[in-house]
């Protein structure tokens, strides 16, 4: 199914989001008359755990996509049955015909045929990197609803949103919220101290220095949750930026300018942009992604120190999947040969970049010039209310979903969704059962895989942690600036899953 999409061709040409991320703190959320319910696939409602906003939005989007594909199949069938009798404009509704470019033969360029009319009549807004007629429109409609929820002044949600919107206070306090952590970075006297601190900062801000880690299903068995570690800490979107001379030339100057601006604002070590950019050009083997091992402390002591700083429990028998061993071998050597001061600068810069969206306009403008304009081709930032809506969804999405479902999800529609999902499953089963291109063994395995698929309707059933708190001692910026509570509680919940069986409902 052709998707109507226009994209602004910056150096990156991708999403409207970029690496700077920050976390938040919160208080326990008041229910304000809301009674959470779980809507299960058997149609029964019961007091339960909170929905997952990502899965909620994805469920609606997936349903829309399925309906779109089914609709297109009907249209194609109608076209087949009317070849030689009617033109496309006579067969299709006017709203669909307007999307076409019938001057182009579909067999020559189907995308232009299916989307050319829409492309010719659609202008990309200056604050967007791309726009898709399908899912961007759905997301925009969702954001309108979320902003109406925020306008109701629910506890925690609106406090965080209002603090994000209070740009006057953010500008007034400047870099003050970062200074305690930056002072701690400067105060480290050994590389082990710095790596431990970097691991701790990763849990408060999402910053990564060389290393990334997560706990998810073991790819070999699919049944056990296992710790995975991989290369991380690169600012540019992908490896090609660092090794392709043409792409490198387009970003190196703006990248160094951003770094110099941020470090100057903070009165950090200056004149290190070229060195740091060379550090980021350090890349490793991206191919071998499944390498289970234990005794990670002996194999990669710097990585182990970083993970312990992030409160990841490790011992000599902890099973770890290492995505790129060549990278970690080289990373150990890099840490050993790099001075403490240079490593401090690397941690500080990654930290500043990840936190810039929570700070004043000097920081936000510096990162937008590079990430927004250079990489994504955007002309202006998104409106502040949209930025703050996105931030609430990012950091309090589980809580937003409670109120979103209360307003937008009709329990009475669940039956229709179950019927549609069941019909799709049966259709797949019938097609698999009689597929001639598969042998009997493959066909049997395909049917078994379909049978084992988990059907999640409406939203997920993960519990939402309500034990968050807001530190109100630092006016509104403290609510905008990250405190450990939310990330640490989520981290502890995740760490508890290592070596446990995979929970399909999650």
N, C-alpha and C positions, 0 to 999 in steps of 0.2 A: 504494500500500500504506500503510495507516494505521500510524503509528508511535506507540506508547505513550510519552507524554512528559508529565512534570509539571515546571513551572517556578515558581521562587519569584519573585514580582513585586516586585523592588526597583525603584529608579529606572531601572536599566539592563535588568534582566531577561534576562541573557544567560549567557555562559560563566562558568565558575568561575575562569578566569584573568583577570588584570588587568595593566595596563601594566608594573608593576615587573619588570624583567628584569635579569639580571646574567650575566656570562660567567665563565669559569674558566680555570685553567691546568692543565697536566698533564705527566706524564712519558711516555716511550715505554711503550706497554702491553706487558707480558709476555704471551706467548701461552698459557702454562700448559697445554700439551698440546693446544691448539686448532689445527686445520688448516683455514684458510678455504677454502671451495669456492664456485664459481659454479655455480648450477643454471640452465641455459639452457633455452629453450623447445624445443630439440631433444632434451632429456632427457640430454645428456651432462654429466658433472661434470668440472671442471678446477680446478686452483689458480687463484685469481683475486682479484678486488677485493672490497671489503667491501660488504655490503648496506646499503640505505637503510632505517632503521627506520620512517620515515614511510610509505614505499611498502610495506614489509612489513606494517605494521598495516593500511594502507588496502587492500592486496590481500586480506587475510583478511576485512576488513569488507565489501569489495565482493563477494567470493564469497558471504558470508553473505546479503547483500542480494539478490543474484541468485537464490540458492536460495529465499529468502523470497518473492520475487515469483513465481517459478515455482510454488512451493507454493500461493500464494494463487490463481494462475490455475487450478490443479487444483481447489481448494476451490470457487471461483466456478462452475466448470464443473459440479461435482457438485451445487451448489445449484440451478443452472439445470435440471439433469436430474431433480431431485427436488422441484421446486416443486409444492405441493399434496399431497405424499405424506409428507414428514417435516419436523419442526421443525429449526431450526439446531442445537439441542443434541443431536439424534439424529444429525445428519450429521457434526458436528465433534468432534474429540477433546475430552475433558473439560478439558484444560489450555487449549485455545483457547476453549471455551465460557465458561470463567470470566472471560475478558477482556471479554466482550460485555455490553452492556446491552440486552437484548431487549425492554425496555419502550419503547424508542424505535425508530421505523420507520427503516430504513436510508436511505430516500429523503428523509426529513425532516432527519436529522442523522447522516450516516454516521460521522463521527468519534466521536460519543457512542455510537452503536450498536457500533462496532468496538472502542472502548477504554474505554467507560464503566465496565465492571465492574472493570477494572484500576485506573482512576483512583480509584474509590470505596474501594478496599481498599489503596491504596498511600500511605504517608506519606513526605513529603520530609524527609530527614535535615537537622538544623540546620546542618551544615557543607557543604551543597550548594546551589547556585543552581538546578539542574535535574537531572532524572534521566530518561533514556530507557531503556525496558525492553530495547531492542535493543543499541545501541552502548555505552551506559554499562556495561551488564553485561559486554560483551566487554572493554572497557577495564579494568574492575575485575579480571577474571580475568587479563588480561595483567599488571597491576600486581603481583598475587600472585606470578606467575612471575618477574617482574623482581626483586622483593624477595628471592626465593630465590636468584637469581643474585648479588645484592649480598651476601647472607649468606655466600657462598663466598669472600669476601675476594680477589676478583680485583684485580690491580694497577690503579691509577688509578680504576677505578669505585668500589671500596669506600673508597678514601682520600677521594674527594670526598664520597661519601655520609656517611661517618663525620664528616667535618669539618662538613657541613651539620647533622648531628644533635647536634653538640657545642655546644648553645646556651649552656652556662655560659661557654665561652670567647668566644663571640660577644658575650655581654652584657658580659663583662669588658673587652674591647678597645673596645667602643663604636664610635665613629666614626673611630677611629685609621686604619683602612685607607683612608679617603677623604681624609684630611688632605693628603697630598702633592698630589693632583689639585686639591683645593679651594684650596690655597695657590697653585698654578699659575694657577688662574682669577683669584684676587685680584691676582696679580702682573702680569697683562697690562696693558699701557699704551696699546694701540691696539685698535680694533675688528678690524683684520685679524689681530692676534695672537690675539685671543679666538676669532674664527671658525676660525682654523687649529687652535687647541687643541680647540675643540668638535668639529671633524671627527675629530681624533685620538681624543678620548674616545668618539666614536660607535662606533669599532672595538673599544674595550675594554669597553663597557658596553651598547651598543645605544641610548644616549641620542640624541635628535634635537632640534635647535633649528631649527625652521621647515622644514628640508629633509630629504627622504628620497631615497635613490638605490638603484638595483639594476640588474643586468645580466641581461636575458632577451630572448626572441625579439622581433624587429621585427614588430609586428602587421600591417604592410602586406604583407610577404613571407613571414613565418614561417620564414625560412631563415637569417637572420643574427642573432647576438647583439649587442644594442645597449644603451648606457647610457640608463636612464630616470631622470628626476628628477620629484619630485612634492611636494606639500605634506605636511608632517609636523610632529611636535613638539607636537601637541595632546594633552592629558591625557584629556579626556573621549572616550567611544567614537565619537561622530559629531557632525556639524555641527549637528544639530537641538538639541542641548543648549545651544548658544550663541545660537541665534536664536529658539527657542520660549520665550516668556516663562514658561509654566507649568512646563516642564521645567527651565528655568534657575533658577526659584525654589526647586525642590526640592534642587538640588545646590550652589548658590553658597555658602551658609553652611557646610555640611560641608567643601566643597573648601577654602575659606579657612582653616578650623580645622586641616585637615591640613597645609596649607602653613605656617601659623604654628608648629605643633608641630615640624615637621621643621627649619625654619630656627632655631627657638629652641634645639633640641638642639645644633645646630652652631654656635651663637653667630654666625650670619650676620646680614646686614642684616635687621632686623625692620620690621614695619609696611608691607610692600610688597605684601600679599596682594591688595588691591583693584586696584592698578596691574597686577599680573601677570595677574589674572583678565581684565582688560580686554584685555590683550595676546592672551590665548588666544581671546578673542571675535573676534579678527581672522580673517576668513574670506575666501575668494576664489571665483572662478568654478569650479564643480565639474563643468562639462559637457564642455568641449572637452578631450579627453584625449589626442589624438594630434597633436602639433605638432613635427615634426622640424626641427632647426636645427643649425648649427655656430657656431663662434666664440662659445661660451657665456661666455667671460671678458669679452667686451665687453658682451654683452646683460645678464648678471647677475653682476657682479664679486664680490658677497658670496657668492653660491652657489659660484662658482669657487674662492674662497678656502677655503670650508668643505670642498669636495670634495678639494682638494689636501691639506688637513690630514688627511683620511682616506686619503691616498695613492692617490687616483684620478687616473691620468695624463690630462691634458687638453692639447689644443693647438687651434689655430684650425680644424683640419679634423675634430676629433672629432665624430662624429654623435651627437646627444643627442635623445631624445624627451622633450619637456616636456609634462607632463600638463595643467598649468593655467597658461598664460602670465600671465593676469591676477594670479594669486597672486604669482608671482615679481616682476612689476613692482611690486606693492604691497609685497612683502617688502623689496625694495631701498630703497624710500622709508622703510619702518619702521626698518630698521637705521640709516639715516642720521639720522633724527630722534630716536632713542632714545639716552639717555646710556650711556656705557660701563658705569657702575655698575649700571644697570638690566639691561643685557644680561648682565653677569656674574651677576646674581641669577637671570636666566632660565636660563642654562646650569647654574648650581649646583643649582637646584631640579629641573630635568629629570634631572640626574645623580643626585641623592639619591633621587628617586622611582624611577628605574630600578634602583637598587642596593639598595633597602630590604630586599628578600627575603634578601640576603646578610649583613645586619647584625643587630644585637641586637634584643631584643624591643621596645624603645622605638620603633624605626623600623618594625618589622613591624606593631605594634599601630596606629600612626598611619595607615599606609596601608590596613590592613584595615578600619578604621572607615569610611573613605571608599569604597574600591574594593569591599570585600567586603560591608559592610552597606548603605551608601547606594545604590550602583549595582546590586549583584547581589542584595540582599535576604538574604544569608546571615546566620545568627545567630551562628555560631562559625567560626573558621578550620578548614581541613582539619587532620587529625592531622599532627604534624611528620614522621612517617615517610613519609606520603603526599606531603607537600610536597617532601621530599628526593628521593623516588623520581621525582617529576615533574621536578625540577631535573636529576637525572642523565640522564633521557631527553631533556631539552631540550638539554643541553650536551655530552653524550657519547652521544647516541642511536645514532650509527653503530657505536660500540664495543659498546654494549648489544646491538645487533642481532646481532652475531657470536655471542654466547653464547645469545641468545634463539633464533636459528635452530637452533643446535646441539641445543637441548632440545625445541623445539616444532614444527619443520618436518620432516616426514617426506619424504625424497626419493622414497619409493615412491608418495606421493600425487600427485606431479607429473603422472604420466600421466593420472590421472582429471581433474585440473584442465585439462590440455591438451584432453582430449575435450570437457569441458563448454564451455570457451572456444570451441573449434572449432564446436561445435553452435550456440552463440549467434551466432557470426559467420555461419554458413551460413543460419541462420534470418533474420537481418537482410538478408542478400543476396537471399534468395528473396522476402521481403516488398518490398524496394526494387524488385526487378525487375518486380513485377507491380502496384505501387501505382498506382491509377487517378487519385488526386488530384494526381499530379505529371505534368508534360508530359515528353516524351522527353528533352529537354536536361537538365532538372532531375534526372530519374531517372538518367541516365548519370553526372552529376556526383556524385550521392549514392552510387552504387555505387563510383565511383572513390575517393571520400573514405573509404569503408569499407575498400577494398582497401589504402589507404595507412596505415590505422591500425596503430600499433605494438603488438604483443602482448607485454606484460611479465608473466611468471609467477613467482611466488615472491618475488622481491625484485629491486631494481635492481642495477646493476653499477658504481656509482661507487666510485673508490678511496678508502680511508680514510687520512687523513694520520696517521701514527704518530709524527711528530716533535714531540710535545708535551712540555712539561716542567712540573714543579711546583717552585716556589720554596719550599723547606722552612725558609727562614730566619725566617719570620714565623708561628710555630706553626700551629695548624690554620686560623686565619682566612685566612691567605694562600692556602690551598688553596680556601677558600670565596670569597675575594675575587678579582676578575678580574685576570689578567695578560694581556698582549697575545698570547701565543704562539698560542693556538688560533684566536682571531678573525683574527689577522694571516695565519696560514697559509691559513685558509679564504678570506680576502679576496684574497690573492695568486692563489689558484686561480681565483677568480671573475673578477678583473680580467683575467687572461690570456685570458678568453673573449671579451672585447669585440671586435666586428668579425669573430669567427669564425663558422663555420657552426653551426647548431643541431644538437646531438647528441640524437637522438630517445630514445636509451636512458636519458637523464638525466631 
